[in-house]
């Protein structure tokens, strides 16, 4: 499990452990994924049956806009080292976690798997998206070139995620944890108003991270012939199918937190993509759907947030 300390990786580890799997993990200090030789040595010695690739440099609009060089370099290096080393050490099964931001900024909604590379990307996370596209295409290329060696490297494109293990930093977090902390602190200070970036008009789809973990395991272990019955792309969107405006999301988080003040939006700040809804019909046709709705997930996330603030 690459990236086991992150929100997604830790959730996948929890779900795999429930079903009795032995999950190999290493901290960044124990195994630097930017070091190709170290990755090769680790995989040669441990010989895993499967690799889940959730390791990545991630962040919201602010972080992506401020550190584009770090985002593109580190993500390209991590995925290149892991995918190539997996092949060279005999690992046949690998799941690469992409992102919904790989699709064009103005892609028709909802976005299907075949819309990849059909238009310009959203500039606020272009570096991250390009790295993720390279990882998806690398998996596809290895499947094509080494098909006679039974290589089966798949990619999944999760929608926006939230849940336990997220980072609640005000500057570098994703939208839900960032809003949750901002509104929580406003409540504690007794502020009558909270200012949120952008117009509040963009729509976003969200999924609770444990649902995403269960979907990843499902996709990894779906029979290849069944997968090919619906698609030969070896890449699958993972979304909830439900979208909400940032304005309504802020109101919902206020309700969960218990904040009674007003929400003000700052239109001078960037909105990002106007709408980003995944077409998850392929995943649904394969037989999987999420089980945790947005409000329930927000309540569980707020419990985790409060626990993180006291630790």
Helices and strands as residue ranges (DSSP letters): H 7-18, H 36-46, E 50-53, H 61-66, H 68-88, E 93-97, G 100-102, G 113-115, G 123-125, H 126-145, G 147-149, E 152-158, E 160-162, H 175-189, E 193-197, E 203-208, H 209-221, H 224-230, E 235-238, E 243-245, H 246-257, E 262-266, E 275-276, H 281-286, H 294-310
